[in-house]
Amino acid sequence: MIQQLLPKHYTDQPFFEKEINSLFETNWQFACMKSEVPEKFSYCVVNYHNTSYFLTNTGKNGLRAFKNVCSHRGNKLYFDDFGKRPVMCLYHNWTYNADGKPINAFNKEFFETPEPDDLLLDQYEVAEVGEFVFVKLSKSDVTIQDQLGIFYDKLIELSAAIGKRIDINTNVHLSNWKLLVENVLECYHCLPVHQNSLYERLGIGGKPYVNFDFFNGNSSAHAPIDTDKIPPKRKKLLQYLESRTFKHESFYHLYLYPNLFISSTEGSSFYIGQALPDSSAQTSLRVRYFEANLPNMEDYRNYQDIINNDIVSFGNEVLNEDREIIQNVQKGLALHKKKLYLNKEEFRIKAFHEHYCSQINTHEFHQ
């Protein structure tokens, strides 16, 4: 099957600018987990191409999202990805309230007195789905339920199963963000690319994905695990996780349009990836790992800490293998002038392309 996207749609910077405006600025996008902004004045910053916004916990007014720019002289309000302090510009100490209004600006003299609304921070809509927090930068009538469909309830179910965050890091891929998406939507590559990791340790890649769900570009699937490849010692060590609520004998993967990846290995650990496009040929991937949520987890903390180290080490090994091959694909696409193809195992990519193309106002795609 000839795929709709052409090589230039991964390499052309003007086209990249267009898709940022058409997709990332108009859809709900994952921002952070509620547990990452747990108390008043805690914040999370999201940066991607020509965009920077932050979520802050205002206390009684809940989570609010604003453009990360002071309305006085244009300084960025926050520079770290996470932290805890009031919404205050460190240039002239302008401080903002829960509505994005400067609370110490109106006693100052201006050359020309601005209208009060001109000094408000640009505010964005926030939606909480269980532990997952989403932000919409544009004003539209699309609700988070409209966008997620059947996956809305799935996120709530997953939220109850996800425990403590054990690691977060950001790594840069010298590749287009769509290549990161397409890579996770098939396991056709798992055997050749992850021979010594996913396949050798879990048997993932020996069989194709099964049990699919689709909705408006969102999709999920299960990759069967070969339990014979899991060492008996590890199986015994993980017996205390039997009380976990989200159980499945597979590698479960969700893609939530446009930039969220979630996976779970048998419900015993969780990975959350957030693709943040920097340019047509660069993407920052913010990576989070979580342990399972058990009421008595601290009773097994010594065991779990060992497992957590393995989760992070193994996860990063897999991500680095993917990054190397994806970056090589980006280099190849810069040279390629022919059409691209999808095989029968890549129909999650096909579903992604169909929804993606429906949101881009162009006739450049292969029909």
C-alpha positions as CSV (number, residue, x, y, z in Angstrom):
1,M,0.0,0.0,0.0
2,I,1.4,3.4,-0.9
3,Q,1.3,5.7,2.1
4,Q,-0.3,9.1,1.9
5,L,2.7,11.1,3.3
6,L,5.6,11.8,1.0
7,P,9.3,12.2,2.0
8,K,9.0,16.0,1.9
9,H,6.4,16.0,4.6
10,Y,9.1,14.8,7.0
11,T,11.9,17.1,5.9
12,D,10.4,20.4,4.7
13,Q,10.5,23.2,7.3
14,P,7.7,25.3,5.9
15,F,5.4,22.3,5.9
16,F,6.5,21.6,9.5
17,E,5.4,25.2,10.5
18,K,2.0,24.5,8.9
19,E,1.4,21.3,10.7
20,I,2.3,22.8,14.1
21,N,-0.4,25.5,13.5
22,S,-2.9,22.9,12.2
23,L,-2.3,20.2,14.7
24,F,-0.5,21.1,17.9
25,E,-2.2,24.5,18.2
26,T,-5.7,23.2,17.7
27,N,-5.9,19.8,19.4
28,W,-5.7,19.0,23.1
29,Q,-2.2,18.0,23.9
30,F,-0.8,16.1,26.8
31,A,1.1,18.4,29.2
32,C,1.9,16.6,32.4
33,M,0.7,14.3,35.2
34,K,-1.2,15.7,38.1
35,S,1.3,14.2,40.5
36,E,4.0,16.5,38.9
37,V,2.2,19.6,40.1
38,P,0.9,18.4,43.5
39,E,0.7,21.5,45.6
40,K,0.3,25.3,45.4
41,F,2.9,27.1,43.3
42,S,4.3,23.9,41.8
43,Y,4.6,24.1,38.0
44,C,5.5,22.3,34.8
45,V,6.8,23.9,31.6
46,V,6.2,22.6,28.1
47,N,8.4,23.8,25.3
48,Y,8.3,23.0,21.6
49,H,8.8,25.0,18.3
50,N,8.1,28.7,19.0
51,T,5.8,27.7,21.9
52,S,6.3,27.7,25.7
53,Y,3.5,27.4,28.2
54,F,3.3,26.4,31.9
55,L,0.8,24.7,34.2
56,T,0.7,25.9,37.7
57,N,-1.2,24.6,40.7
58,T,-3.0,27.7,42.1
59,G,-4.3,25.9,45.2
60,K,-8.1,26.4,45.6
61,N,-8.5,27.5,41.9
62,G,-6.9,24.3,40.6
63,L,-4.6,23.9,37.7
64,R,-4.2,26.8,35.3
65,A,-2.2,27.1,32.0
66,F,-0.6,30.2,30.6
67,K,1.8,31.3,27.9
68,N,5.3,31.4,29.5
69,V,5.9,35.1,28.8
70,C,5.6,38.1,31.1
71,S,3.2,40.7,29.8
72,H,5.5,43.6,30.9
73,R,8.7,43.2,28.9
74,G,8.4,39.7,27.4
75,N,10.8,37.8,29.7
76,K,10.1,34.1,30.1
77,L,8.5,33.5,33.5
78,Y,9.9,30.0,34.1
79,F,13.1,28.4,32.7
80,D,13.2,25.0,34.5
81,D,10.9,22.2,33.4
82,F,9.6,21.7,36.9
83,G,9.7,23.6,40.2
84,K,7.8,25.4,42.9
85,R,7.4,29.1,43.1
86,P,4.8,31.8,42.5
87,V,4.1,33.0,39.0
88,M,6.7,35.8,39.1
89,C,9.0,37.4,36.5
90,L,12.5,37.5,37.8
91,Y,13.3,40.5,35.7
92,H,11.2,43.2,37.5
93,N,9.4,40.9,40.0
94,W,6.0,41.2,38.4
95,T,3.8,38.7,40.1
96,Y,0.6,37.2,38.7
97,N,-2.5,35.8,40.4
98,A,-4.6,32.7,39.5
99,D,-6.3,34.5,36.6
100,G,-3.0,35.6,35.1
101,K,-3.4,39.2,36.3
102,P,-0.4,41.1,37.6
103,I,-1.1,42.0,41.2
104,N,1.7,44.7,41.5
105,A,1.6,46.5,38.2
106,F,-1.1,49.1,38.6
107,N,0.8,51.2,41.1
108,K,3.4,51.7,38.5
109,E,3.5,54.7,36.1
110,F,3.5,53.9,32.4
111,F,4.3,56.1,29.5
112,E,0.9,55.1,28.1
113,T,-1.5,53.4,30.5
114,P,-2.4,50.0,29.2
115,E,-5.9,48.5,29.4
116,P,-6.1,46.0,32.2
117,D,-6.8,43.1,29.9
118,D,-3.6,43.9,27.9
119,L,-1.6,42.9,31.0
120,L,-3.2,39.5,31.5
121,L,-1.2,36.5,30.7
122,D,-2.5,34.5,27.7
123,Q,-4.5,31.7,29.3
124,Y,-5.2,28.2,27.9
125,E,-7.9,25.6,28.6
126,V,-7.0,22.7,30.9
127,A,-8.6,19.3,31.2
128,E,-7.8,16.6,33.7
129,V,-8.5,13.0,32.8
130,G,-7.6,10.9,35.8
131,E,-4.0,11.7,36.4
132,F,-3.4,13.0,32.9
133,V,-3.5,16.7,32.3
134,F,-4.2,18.2,28.8
135,V,-4.0,21.7,27.5
136,K,-5.7,23.3,24.4
137,L,-4.0,26.4,23.1
138,S,-6.7,27.4,20.7
139,K,-10.3,28.4,21.4
140,S,-12.6,25.7,19.9
141,D,-15.7,23.7,21.0
142,V,-13.8,20.3,20.9
143,T,-13.9,18.8,24.3
144,I,-11.3,16.4,25.6
145,Q,-14.0,13.7,25.5
146,D,-14.6,14.4,21.8
147,Q,-10.9,14.0,21.1
148,L,-10.2,10.9,23.2
149,G,-13.5,9.0,22.6
150,I,-13.2,5.5,24.0
151,F,-9.7,6.2,25.4
152,Y,-11.1,8.7,27.9
153,D,-12.2,6.0,30.3
154,K,-9.0,4.0,29.5
155,L,-6.9,6.9,30.9
156,I,-9.0,7.0,34.1
157,E,-8.4,3.2,34.5
158,L,-4.7,3.6,33.9
159,S,-4.5,6.5,36.3
160,A,-5.6,4.2,39.2
161,A,-2.9,1.7,38.3
162,I,0.0,4.1,37.9
163,G,2.1,4.6,41.0
164,K,5.2,6.7,41.8
165,R,7.3,8.3,39.1
166,I,10.7,6.8,39.2
167,D,12.5,8.7,36.5
168,I,12.1,11.6,34.0
169,N,14.5,12.7,31.3
170,T,14.4,14.4,27.9
171,N,16.4,13.1,24.9
172,V,16.7,14.8,21.6
173,H,16.0,12.9,18.4
174,L,17.4,14.3,15.2
175,S,14.2,13.3,13.3
176,N,10.7,14.5,12.5
177,W,8.1,14.0,15.3
178,K,6.0,11.8,12.9
179,L,8.8,9.2,12.7
180,L,8.6,8.8,16.5
181,V,4.9,8.3,16.2
182,E,5.1,5.8,13.4
183,N,7.9,3.8,15.1
184,V,5.7,3.0,18.1
185,L,2.7,2.1,16.1
186,E,4.1,-1.1,14.8
187,C,6.2,-4.0,16.1
188,Y,7.3,-5.1,12.7
189,H,10.7,-3.6,13.5
190,C,11.0,-5.1,17.0
191,L,12.9,-8.3,16.0
192,P,15.6,-6.6,13.8
193,V,16.0,-3.4,15.9
194,H,15.4,-4.8,19.4
195,Q,16.9,-8.3,19.0
196,N,18.9,-8.2,22.2
197,S,16.4,-6.2,24.3
198,L,12.6,-6.5,23.7
199,Y,12.8,-9.8,21.9
200,E,15.6,-11.5,23.9
201,R,14.2,-10.6,27.3
202,L,10.4,-10.6,26.7
203,G,9.9,-12.2,23.3
204,I,8.3,-9.0,22.0
205,G,8.5,-9.0,18.2
206,G,8.0,-12.6,17.7
207,K,4.3,-12.0,17.0
208,P,2.5,-9.0,15.7
209,Y,0.3,-6.7,17.7
210,V,-3.2,-7.9,18.6
211,N,-6.5,-6.6,20.2
212,F,-6.6,-3.2,18.5
213,D,-8.8,-0.2,19.3
214,F,-9.0,2.9,17.2
215,F,-10.6,6.4,17.5
216,N,-9.8,9.6,15.5
217,G,-6.0,8.9,15.2
218,N,-5.8,7.4,18.7
219,S,-5.1,3.7,18.9
220,S,-4.0,0.9,21.2
221,A,-2.8,-2.7,20.8
222,H,-1.2,-5.5,22.7
223,A,2.2,-7.1,21.8
224,P,2.3,-10.7,23.0
225,I,5.0,-11.6,25.6
226,D,6.8,-14.9,25.5
227,T,6.7,-15.7,29.2
228,D,9.2,-18.5,28.7
229,K,11.9,-15.9,28.1
230,I,11.3,-14.2,31.5
231,P,13.8,-15.7,34.0
232,P,12.3,-17.7,36.8
233,K,14.2,-15.6,39.4
234,R,12.5,-12.5,38.0
235,K,9.1,-14.1,38.1
236,K,9.6,-15.0,41.7
237,L,10.8,-11.6,42.6
238,L,7.7,-10.0,41.1
239,Q,5.2,-12.1,43.0
240,Y,4.4,-9.2,45.3
241,L,3.0,-7.4,42.3
242,E,0.2,-9.9,42.0
243,S,-2.2,-7.4,43.7
244,R,-1.8,-4.8,41.0
245,T,-5.1,-3.7,39.4
246,F,-4.0,-3.5,35.8
247,K,-3.0,-7.0,34.7
248,H,-2.3,-8.3,31.2
249,E,0.1,-10.8,29.8
250,S,1.4,-8.5,27.1
251,F,3.2,-5.3,26.3
252,Y,0.3,-2.8,26.1
253,H,0.7,0.3,24.0
254,L,-1.4,3.4,23.5
255,Y,-0.9,6.3,21.2
256,L,-3.0,9.4,21.9
257,Y,-3.0,12.0,19.1
258,P,-1.0,14.0,18.5
259,N,2.0,13.5,20.9
260,L,1.4,11.1,23.8
261,F,2.8,7.5,24.0
262,I,1.8,5.2,26.9
263,S,3.0,1.6,27.4
264,S,2.8,-1.0,30.1
265,T,4.6,-4.3,30.5
266,E,2.1,-6.6,32.1
267,G,0.8,-3.7,34.3
268,S,3.9,-4.0,36.4
269,S,5.5,-0.7,35.1
270,F,4.5,2.2,32.9
271,Y,6.2,4.4,30.3
272,I,4.9,7.8,29.2
273,G,6.5,9.5,26.3
274,Q,5.7,13.1,25.2
275,A,7.0,14.1,21.7
276,L,7.7,17.8,21.5
277,P,8.6,18.9,18.0
278,D,11.5,21.4,17.7
279,S,11.9,21.5,13.9
280,S,11.2,19.4,10.8
281,A,14.3,17.3,11.7
282,Q,14.4,17.5,15.5
283,T,12.1,16.3,18.3
284,S,12.5,16.4,22.1
285,L,11.1,13.3,23.7
286,R,10.2,13.8,27.4
287,V,10.3,10.4,29.0
288,R,8.7,9.3,32.2
289,Y,8.8,5.9,34.0
290,F,6.3,4.9,36.7
291,E,6.0,1.9,39.0
292,A,2.7,0.2,39.7
293,N,0.3,1.5,42.3
294,L,0.1,-0.9,45.2
295,P,-1.3,0.0,48.6
296,N,1.5,-1.8,50.4
297,M,4.3,-1.0,48.0
298,E,6.5,0.5,50.7
299,D,6.6,-2.9,52.4
300,Y,8.5,-4.1,49.3
301,R,10.5,-0.9,48.7
302,N,13.9,-2.7,48.6
303,Y,12.7,-5.1,46.0
304,Q,11.0,-2.4,44.0
305,D,14.0,-0.1,43.9
306,I,16.0,-2.9,42.3
307,I,13.2,-3.4,39.7
308,N,12.9,0.4,39.2
309,N,16.6,0.6,38.2
310,D,16.1,-2.2,35.7
311,I,12.9,-0.5,34.3
312,V,14.8,2.7,33.6
313,S,17.9,1.1,32.3
314,F,16.0,-1.3,30.0
315,G,13.6,1.4,28.8
316,N,16.4,3.7,27.9
317,E,18.2,0.9,26.1
318,V,15.1,0.4,23.9
319,L,14.7,4.1,23.3
320,N,18.3,4.5,22.2
321,E,17.9,1.7,19.8
322,D,14.8,3.3,18.3
323,R,16.5,6.7,18.2
324,E,19.4,5.5,16.2
325,I,17.3,3.9,13.5
326,I,14.8,6.8,13.4
327,Q,17.6,9.3,12.8
328,N,18.9,7.1,10.0
329,V,15.4,7.2,8.5
330,Q,15.4,11.0,8.6
331,K,18.7,11.1,6.7
332,G,17.3,8.7,4.1
333,L,14.1,10.7,3.6
334,A,16.2,13.8,2.8
335,L,17.6,11.8,-0.2
336,H,14.4,10.0,-1.2
337,K,12.1,11.2,-3.9
338,K,9.9,8.2,-4.4
339,K,6.6,7.2,-2.7
340,L,6.7,5.3,0.6
341,Y,4.9,2.1,1.4
342,L,3.0,0.4,4.3
343,N,2.6,-3.3,4.8
344,K,-0.3,-5.1,6.5
345,E,1.3,-4.9,9.9
346,E,1.4,-1.2,9.7
347,F,-2.3,-0.3,9.7
348,R,-2.0,1.7,13.0
349,I,0.3,4.0,11.0
350,K,-2.4,4.1,8.2
351,A,-5.0,5.2,10.8
352,F,-2.7,7.9,12.1
353,H,-2.0,9.2,8.6
354,E,-5.7,9.3,7.7
355,H,-6.6,11.4,10.7
356,Y,-3.4,13.5,10.3
357,C,-4.2,14.2,6.6
358,S,-7.8,15.1,7.5
359,Q,-6.5,17.9,9.7
360,I,-4.0,19.4,7.3
361,N,-5.6,21.7,4.6
362,T,-3.5,20.6,1.7
363,H,-3.8,18.4,-1.4
364,E,-0.1,17.4,-1.5
365,F,-0.7,13.9,-0.1
366,H,-0.8,10.8,-2.2
367,Q,-4.4,9.9,-2.9
